[in-house]
Amino acid sequence: MDPTMDPAIGRVRFDAAKVAWLWTMIGTGAIGIMLATPATIAIAGALHVITLCVGHSVGLHRGTIHRTYRAGPVVRGALVYLGVLTGLGGPLTWARLHAVRDHWQNQPDCPAYFRYRHSLARDFLWYLHCRFEPRDRRAEHRLPPDLLSDPWLGLLERTWPLHVLALALVVTAALGPAAAATIVGTRTALGFLGHWFIGYAAHRWGTQRFMIADAPESGTNVWLLGVLSFGEGFHNNHHRYPASARMGLRWYELDLGYGVIRLLAALRLVQDVQA
């Protein structure tokens, strides 16, 4: 799918399973929007914050991949489990893709796939309908040495869709299928589309406070998207300080994810927060 990609690095391939999952959620989510009630919207909104902010951003991205704080196995595993309930995919798939992207974005010969100089339409095709299959495994050395061998993460990687479907069954049993369409379908679809769009925008548009020496991609800060994404949209800050738990560096860069980490630290659930 990317003719500019050196085969020695890897290849971008159409992913039928990913497409089927995405468009099933989009279709179900569209029905969920039409059938939504104030109660189901409130529940979906709460789960959106819990799973995307506490689970995906704080648990998987900042905690498990970057180790910006220290947590015991129970807390770390629970946070990643919340991230699985976003419906965005398996934790090890995300960790590998994150490592590969970070590696090549700091190389002068960064492939086009990772450089975000392409159009929004092409990015929509690549990142939502394809998968990257790496052949060059050097990037995995960027990950913590125990991450890929973690048995809990391995289990979640193999079974993540089942947990999302189980949540849908629980909601259906408790509140009915219309509520499940909103709480699971609409929330997952918006999470998918929002994660993709913010990822593109925070590399393509916005401001750059920091330029990373010799790196073809330094990310950008997009204030509104940074606030809406719990800090993830302050991506230039993250490129400059990847080991920091804090992505919003200025007083006006509201970083809800960092606020969650500080709360967890106050509760003594995490320690050694890197700010």
Secondary structure as UniProt FT lines:
FT   TURN            3..4
FT   TURN            7..9
FT   STRAND          10..14
FT   HELIX           16..35
FT   HELIX           38..48
FT   HELIX           49..65
FT   STRAND          70..71
FT   HELIX           73..84
FT   TURN            85..86
FT   HELIX           91..105
FT   TURN            108..109
FT   HELIX           112..115
FT   HELIX           120..129
FT   STRAND          130..134
FT   HELIX           138..142
FT   TURN            145..149
FT   HELIX           151..175
FT   HELIX           177..180
FT   HELIX           181..186
FT   HELIX           187..204
FT   TURN            213..214
FT   HELIX           223..228
FT   TURN            229..233
FT   HELIX           235..240
FT   TURN            242..243
FT   TURN            251..252
FT   HELIX           256..266
FT   TURN            267..268
FT   STRAND          270..271
//
